[in-house]
């Protein structure tokens, strides 16, 4: 990233000093007030500041002009795509509820670039403002020498009360050469750009996107008004190589010093002494979602996400890669959900002590960590709730971390519920580890798969740690004596150790993790303990529970005992030659121009049957018969329509005399089921999207349940016809219907 590209130090210092003085002069000039609900255009190439700015033909030119305007509610400030501005973007004014001020691009081409070049402390800056949206900008603040007190986007305030509504979306924030300031540590370890013992207010507030209340951090005096941010969403953005952190939230507390060493007046709003501390004043309703954050190319890039002083937060569906301390960390926070994220590649950088994927740290309560993919870090999940805290760690896939898959490191007042995680250890001699007084916190560890390919992996016991009804598998893995209901032996994961890596383009690689599901013959299906308030879904979004609880992150949706189902039909089509008819199925009217063949969809290792019927003709179908079966029969199939027109039967189920017992259809954009002889619309469907259907028939009561993508849609509905058995399944399009349909993973079984 060119962090240490050397030029003349004297020349560089002169340029930086001149630009910072110029920025200060501009900030002190009186601002012009704009008219409300006006769109302004800025064109660095062909604009002019003498223009009125209200059309692309009369665009402004410079940031100086934009920064001189006090914008009004409903105004839009549009920068031409493909242009570059050097300096600081600091427009004035605030929007109102329903009428925010919006910054965006216009025209086609690359996102407009804003380069601070280390001459301004923040490239994009707002102070004591609210109701702003910032979209589709490319932002950097890279020095040509050392690091400094720098940020890409800095939204801050002081003595302002509540500042509401910020939306940051579609930003590219990169190459921010921020220094690293640690709260504590030993000053003997200070190094270039790395400082220890800087206290709360000065620490960890440089990086890509920073929201903080920074009252008098650099020139301390008494703060007078409790202030906070409310209703912030940062989404769909790329944040790369921005030190200290990618995205940061911090409240002011008053422990800094000015340049003369004079202490500020402590207000304590940013620290939390207890769960009921009324002086703590957190930000509220903060969401960070669908972002790609990487610190791969900077030695100063520590955290990916550092969410402190927040009450009511969601961190969701982000990819965090190659951070240098923690992928995602919460600190002094309450009621935060961390879910559906992927963290990987975290190592130690810039003097930091940790290297974890996710960390619930000091003074954090009501922390829920669920549905995350944590792999290839130093530690997987760190529980570091110093002083006090409570957390729930559930339905995560944790694998391939080099030291501890779960690290127990909380003070004795903290409590953690750790359940239904799939932990697959390939690199370490530790699965779950803690030591010293840190194991005296309460850790309730239940329903987890603890699977290690490394022999004699450690499971720490003692203190406040309790194990119950976990699956233990691996050479020399010692089952904790306190687990009175252990499940030993192979848990029969489908293909553990497989799975992809999320990218900026793809997002979290959740769809690649089918190898961590349970085989239907797994001995730990329906063998877990029931846990109340469990979130309602497993890692893959399947409803909890089907039958008794399963162990691990996968709830298989299989009812009954643990001996596994008896299959009447079980076809994945993966081993059938591409282009051939599906083996063992009866094909009707499958010749040209129609075709019923196995195709490499969605992939060459996960094939499906394609039913193609380009013209109206005779019924085109694939069917399979099996022995007449009574009682509870479960039918599963994965289907995809290429269009929303026409009626396709997917599937129909018959008894031994040919009576249609039950039928499911996809018709003109809707999924339908036949209830007691009448077609019932279940939900809409989208073309070229896979849907997982499951029908559970009971021929004793002539009722059925119907699930779509694991969600129960019909419960104990009356079957189309009363029958005593089921003996055939069929997928087809009738005479007048046309189109293309894919069918995969067809199963018929009893339990």
N, C-alpha and C positions, 0 to 999 in steps of 0.2 A: 504494500500500500504506500510505499515511498515515505514512510514515517521519518526516516533519518537521512533523507536526501539533503546533502550539505550545500549551502551557498554561503556567501559572505555574511557572517554574523552581524557585522555593523550595518550592512545594507538592509538585511532582513529586519533588524530591530527598528531601523528608521521607518520602513514601510509599515510595519505593524503598529508602531506608536502613532504615526500620522493617521492611519485608518481609524484607530480607536478614538483619537481626538476628534476627527471629523464626525464619527458616529455620535459622539457625545454632544457636539454642537448642534447636529440635526435634531437630537432628542429634545434639546432645550428650546428650539424654535417653536413659535405658536403654530398650532395645526389649523388647517382650513376644514370647515364643516361641509360634508357632502349632503346632497338631497337623499331622502330615504328611497328604498326600492329601486335603486339605479344600478345598472351594470356598467362596470368600467373595464377597459381593455389596456393592457400594457404590452408593448412591443419593443424589445431592446434594439432591434435592427432598424426599424422604419418609423418608430414612434417619435413624439416630441412632447416635452413637458409643457409646452405652450398650448397644446391641444386640450379639448375638453374631456377626452378620455372615454366618451360614451359610445364609441363605435370602433370597430377594428380599423377603420380608415382614419380615425382621429385619436388613435391610441396614445397614451403616455409612453414615456421611454424608461425612466429610471426609478430605482427604489427610493431615491430622495423624494421624488414627487409622491409616491404612494405613502411613504412614511409621514408626509406632511398633512395628510388628510385624516379628519375624524369621520369615519364611516358611520352610517346610520342603519337601523334595522332593515333587513331585506336587501341590503346592497350586495352586489357580487363583484369580486375583483378577479379578472381573468388574465392570465399570463399566456403569451403565445407559446405554443409547443415548439420545441427545438431551440429556444433562446436560452441565454445564460446571463445571470446577474451575479455580480460580486459584491459582497457586503452583507448587511443585515436587513431583512424584511421585518418591519415593525409598524404595521398599520394601527391606527388608533380607533377607538370607539367600541361599542358593544351592540349586539343585537338584542332582541327580546324573544320571549317564548313564542314559538311559531314563526318568527321572522329573524332567523340568525343571519349573520354576515358570513358570506361564503367566499373562500379563495379556491380557485380551480384553474384549469388550463382551457385554452380554446385553440382550434385548428388541429391539424394532424401532425404526427411526428413524435419525437421523444418528449418525455415530460420536461417541462421547463426546469432549468437547473439554477440552484441558489448555492453559491459557494462563499462560505465565511472566510476560508483560507487562514484560519487562526487569528485573524485581525479583529474579530468580534467574539464576544463570549457565547453568543447564540446566533445562529444563522437566521432562524425564524423565532420571533419573540413576541409574546403578549404579556402585559402586566396589568393586573386589576381589571381585566376585561372578561366578558362572558358572552355566551350564545354565539360561538364561532364554529364554522366548519372549514377544514383545510383538506383539500383533495389533490391527488395526482401531481405532486411536486417531487423533484429530485433535489435532495438537500445534503450538503457536506460541510465540514468545518475542519479541514485538514491542515496541519502546520507543515512547514518545510524543515523543521528542526525538532525540538523537543515537544513534549505534551504540555497541556496547560488546563486552566479552568474553563473548559469548552463544552458546548452542547450543540446538537443539531437543531432541535426544536425545544424551546424553553418557554413553558407557560407557568407563570408565577404570580404572586400577589403578596400584599401586606396590609393588615388592618382594614380588610375589605368586607368582612362578613362572608357570606356564601357566594361563590362564583359558580354559575350553573351552565351546563350544556356545552360540551365540546365534542366534536366529531372529527377524528383524524383518520382518513381512509385513502388507501391507494398510494401511500407515500413510499418513496425510495430514500431512506436515510442511511448514509454510509460514510465511512472514513472521517470519523470525528475523533480528533487526537486529544481526548480527555485524560487528565491525570488521575491517579488512583490514590484516594485518601481513605484510610481505614479508621474505624472508630477507636479501636484500642491497639494492642500490640506493643512492640518495643521499638523506640526510635532508633535504636542501634541498627535496626534492619532497614532503615530508610535507604532508598536508592533513587536514581534518576527517575522522576515522575511518579515515585511511590513514597507515600508518607504515612507514618503510623501515629497513633495517639492524637488524632485531629478532632475527636469529639463527634457528637451526633450531627450538628448542623453543617459542618464543613465536609463531612464524609459522604461518599457514595452518591454524589449529585452531579456527576458529569456523564455524558453519554449521548445516545441517539435522540430519545424523546424523554424529557424530564418535566414532570409536574411537581412543583413544590411551593410551599409557603416559605419565603426566604427573608422574612422581616429582619432587616438589620444584621444579616450574617456578616457582612464585610465592614459595617460601621455601626456597631451595636448601640442600641438605646432601648428604652422600654417599649415593648409591643403593647398595644392597648385593646385591640379587638380580636376576638377569636375568629379565625378565618379558615375556610376550607373550600375544596372543590366538590361539586356534586354533579352526577350524571355525565360521565366521560366514557366514550367508546373509542378505542384505537383498533382499527381493523384493516385487514387485507393489505398490509404493508410489508415492505422488505426493509429490515434493519440489519446492516452488516458492518462489522469492524468499527464499533462505536464504544470507546472506553470512557468511563468505567463499565457502564451497562447499556443494554439495548433500550429498555423501557423502564422508567423509574418513577415511583410516587413517594414523596417524603413530606412530612409535616415539620414545621419549625418548633423548636423547643427552647432556644435561648441559652446555648452553652458555648457560643463562639466568642472570638476575640477580634478586635479591630487590628489594623496594621501597627498600632502602637502598643498592643498587648492589653488593652482595656477590656475587661469582661463585659459581656452583654447581661441583660437582666433576664433571669430564668423565668419562663412561663410554664414550661413542662407540658405543652400541648402535644409534643411529638414523642414523648415516652409514656410508657404504660406500666404503672407500678403494681396493678392487680386487675383481675377481670372486671371489677366494678369501679375502676378508677374514673371518677366523673370529670377530672381535669383533662384527661386525654381527649383530644378533639380530632377524630379521624375524618378523612375524606369519605364520601358515600357514593354508592352506586357506580362502581368503576368496572368496566368491561374491557378485556384485552382478548381479541379473538381473530383467528384466521391469519396470523402473521407468520412470516419466516424471519427468524433471528439467528444470525451467525456471528461468532467472534473468531473465525478461523484464521484470519490474517493479521491479527494484532496481538502482541504480547501483553498488552494492557487491558484486553477485553475480558472482564471478569463475569459479571452476571448477564444472563439473557434478559430475564424479567425480575425486577426487584420491587415488590409491592409491599410497602410499609404504610402504617397509619391509614388503613382502609377498613371500613365497616360496610359489608355488602359488596363483595367483589366476585367477579367471574373471570377466570383465565381458561380459555377454551379453544381447542383445535389449532393450536400454534405448533410450529416446528422450531425447536431451539437446538442449535448445533454448536459444538466446539467452544462453549463458554469456558471461563477460566476459574470459576468458583462454584457457581450454582446455575443450573439451567433456569429454574423457576424457584424463587425464594419469597416467602412471606415473613414479615417481621412486625411485631406490634400490630396485629390485624385480627379482625373478628368477622366471622360469617363469610368465609371465602370458599368458593368451589373451584378446584383445579381439575379440569376434566378434558379428556379426548386430545391431550397434547402428546407430542413425541419429543423426547429429549435424548440426545446422544452426543458422544464425543467430548464430554466435559473433562477438562484436565486442570491442574493447578497452574495459575499464572499470577504474576505481580505480587508475590509474597502472600497470597491467600492460603488459608489452611485447609479448605474444603475443595471437593471436586465431585459434586453430586448432581443427579438429574433434577430432583425436586427436594426442597427443604422447607418444612414448617418450623420456623425458628422462634426466637424469644418472644414471649408474651403473646402467643397466637391462640385464639379460641375459635371453636366451631369451624375448624378447617376440614374440608372434605376433599380427599384426593382420590379420584375415581376415573376408570376407563382410560388410563394413560398407558403409553408404550415407552418404557424407560430402559434403554439398552446402551451398552458400550460406553458407559461413563466410568468414573472411578468408583463412586458409591451410587447405588440406585436411588433409594429414597432415604433421606436423613430426617430423623425425628429429633430436633434440637430445641425443644420447648423449654428453654431456660426460664427460671422463676415460676412459671405456671403455664398451662395450656391444655387443650384437648383437641384431638384429631381423629378422623376416620380415614383409614387407608383400605380401599376396597376395589375389587374387580379391575385390577391393573395387571398388565403383562410386564414382568421385570426380568430381564435376561442379559447375560453377557457382560455384566459390569465387573471391573477388574479387582475390586476390593470387597465391599460389603453390599449385598443385594438390598438389605434393609439394615440401617444403622440406628441402633437405639441409643440416644444420647441426650435424653431429657432429664430435667431435675425432678425430684421426687413428687412434687405437687402436680405433675402433668399426667394425663391419661390418654391412651391411644387404643382404638379398636382397629385391629388389623385382620381383615377377613376376606376370603374368596379371591385372593390374588394367585396368579400362576407365576411362580418364581422358578426359573430354569437357569441354573448356574453352570456355566461352562468354563469360567476363567479363574475362579478363586477357590480358596479353601474355606471360605466363609459364606454362609447363607444369610443368617440373621445374627448380628453381632452387637454386643454392648459390653461395657466394662465399668468397674468401680461403682461409685454411687449412682451413676446414670442408669443402672439397671433397677434401681429402686422405684422408679416411676411405674405406673400401672400400664402394662402392655398385654392386652387380651388378644391372643393369636389363634384364630379359628378358621376352619374350612379352607385352608390354603394348600396349594400344591407346592411342596418343597422338594424339588427334583434337582439332583446334582450329578453331572458327569465327572466331576473331580472327587476323588475318594476322600472319605473322612471329613467332609465339609462340616464346619462348626455351626451349631445352633446354641446360642448362649442361653443358659438357664439361670434360675435363682432370682432373688430380689422380688420385684413385682411382676415378673414375666410368667404368664400362664399360657400353656399350649392345650388345645382341645380339638379333637376331630380333624386333624390335618393329615394330608397324604405325604408320606416320607418315602423317597426312592433315591437310591444311589449307593455305591459300594462304600461300606464302612460308615454310613450315615446313622448316627445314634439317635434313636427315638427318645425325646425327653420323657423322663420317668413320670412327670406330672400329667401327660396326656393319657387319659384312661380309655380313650376310644381312637387309637391311632389306626390309620389305614396304610399298610405297608404293601410293597410290591409295585409293579409297573402301573402307573395311572392310565396308561394307554392314551397319551396325547397323539394327535394325528401325525404330526411331523415336527417335533420340537427342534429349535435351532434354526428354523427357516424364518423368513420374513425380510421385507425390504427396508429401505431407508427413505424417509421423507425428503422431498426437495422443495425448492421454491415454487416450482411449477405444479407439483402433485399434492402438496400438503402432507399431513401425517399419513404414514404408510399403514393405516389400520386395515385396509382391505387385503393386505398381504399376510395377515397373521392367522390364517385358518389352520396352520400347523399346530397352534396352541389350543385348539378345540379338543374336546374329548371324542375318542372313537365311541361309536354306539355300544361297543362291547366293554367299555371301561368299567372296572369294578367300583369306581367311586361315584357313579351316577346314583342320585337319590340317597347318598350316604352322609350328607352333611347335616349340621344342626340348623334349625330354623332361626333366623335372625330378624328381629323386628326392625322396622324403619330402615330397610336395606337399600333404598334407592329405587327399587322396582324393576331394574334392568340389569342384565349382565354386561360384560365387556362388548358383546356384539349387538346389544340392543334387544335381546330376547327377554321376554317377561319372566319375572320371578314369582313364584316357582311353578314348575310343572312336576307334579308329584312332590316328593320331598326335595330338599335342597341338594344340589350337586356340590362337589368340592372343586375349588379353583374358580377361575374367571369365566368359565363357560357353563351356562345352564342349558342342558342339551335339548330341552323341550320333549324329552322322552319320559312318559309316565311309568310307574310300576317299580319293580325291584331292581337289584343290581346285577342280575344275571345277563342282562342285555336282551334285545328284542329277537324275535324269530321272524326272519325275513321271508316273505312270499315273493316280493320283487325288490331288487336292490341293484339298480343300474345307473352307473355314472357315465358310461359310454366312452371313458377315457382311453380304453385299450383297443377300441374298434378302429379299423383303418379309416382314415379320413376319406370321405366320398362313398363309403359303403353304407348299406342299409343297417340299421341297428340290429344286433344279434339277438335272436330269440323273440322278436316282435313280429306280429302279423301286419303286413303292409297292404293297404287297399288303395288302388288308383294312384300309385306312386311313380308312374312312368311319365315320360315327357308329354306335355310341357310341365307336368307336376313332378315333384321330387321329394323323397323323404330319405335323407342321408345324414350321416354323422359328419359334422364340420368342426374345425378348430376354433370354436367360439365358446367362451371368450379367449381361449389360448390353446396352443398345441398340447398342453398338459392338462387342460380342463375343457374337454370337448362337450358338445351337446348335439342333439338331433335337430336338424332344420327341416321343417315342413313347409314346402313352397307350393303355392297354388295360384299361379298367375292369372288364370281365367276361370270363369264359372264352368263347372263340369261336375262329374259325379263326386260323391262323398270321398274325400281323401283322408285316410286315417292310419294311425298306428295303434295297435292294441296288444294286450298280453293277458292271457288267462292263467289262473292258478287254482289250486284246490279250494272248493267252497269252504268258506271260513265264517264262523259266527262269533258273536260277542263283541269285544272292543277291537276295532281294526283302525290303524293309523295309516293315512296316505299322505305322502309328501311329494312335492314336485317344484322345480324351479322353472319359471316360464318367462318368456320375453316376446312381446309382439313388436313387429317392425312398423306398424301403423295402428291407428285407433279406429279405423273403419272395419266393417264386417264383424261377424259373430264366429268365435272359435270356442270349441268345447274343450276345456282344459282343467281337469279331466271329467269324463263320465265314468260312473261306477255301476256295475251290473251284478245281479244275482245269477244263480246257476240256470235260471229259466229265461234269462234275457231281459228281465225287468230292470229299468233304471232306478237304482236305489238312491243315488244322489248325484248331482251335477253342478259343476262350476264352469263359468263362462267368462270370457272377456269380449265385451260387445260395445262398439262405438264409444270407446273411451272409458268404460266402466267395468269394474269387476263385479260379477253377479253370482249369487248362490240361489239354488232352488229350495225354498222352504215350504214344505207341505203342498207341493205342486204349483207354487207361485214364485216367479222370479223376483228376487230381492236385490236391489243395488247395494253393494257393500262400500265401495269407494271408487274414485276415479283412478285411472292408470295413465302413465306416460309412455309414449312409444320409445322403443329401444332402451327400456329399463327393465332390469331383472326383478321379478317378484317371487318370493318364497311362499308357497301355499301349503297349508297343512289342514287335513280334514280328519277328525277323530270320530268314527262312526260307532254306534252301539246298536247292534241288531236286536238286542234284548229289549231295548226301550224305544227303538226306532227314532233316535235322536242323534244329533251330531254337533260338534264344535268346529268352528272354522277360524283359522289364523292366517293373517297376511303379514309377512315379514316379522313373525314372532309375536304380533299383537293379536289378542283374541278379539274377533269381530262378531261372532255368533256363539252363544253358549246354550247348549241343550235345545237347539232348534229342531223342529220336526223334520224328519227326512222326507225327500220327495215321494218315496213310496215305502210302505212297510214291507220288509223282506226278512227272511230268516238267515240269509247268508250273503256274502259278497264273493265273486269269483272272477271278475274281469275288470280291467282298467283300460280306458281308451282316450286318445287325444285326436281331435279331428276338426275339419271344416266341412260343412255340408255343401250340397250341390251348388247353391248360388253364391257362396262365400269365396273370397279370394284373400291373398296376402301371404306373409311369411311369419312363421312362429318358430321359436326355439324352445326346446324342452330339455331339461337336465335333471340329474340327481333324483330319479324317480324311485320311491320306496313305498312298499306296502308291507306292514309288519304288525305282529301282535307282541304283547309284552309278557 
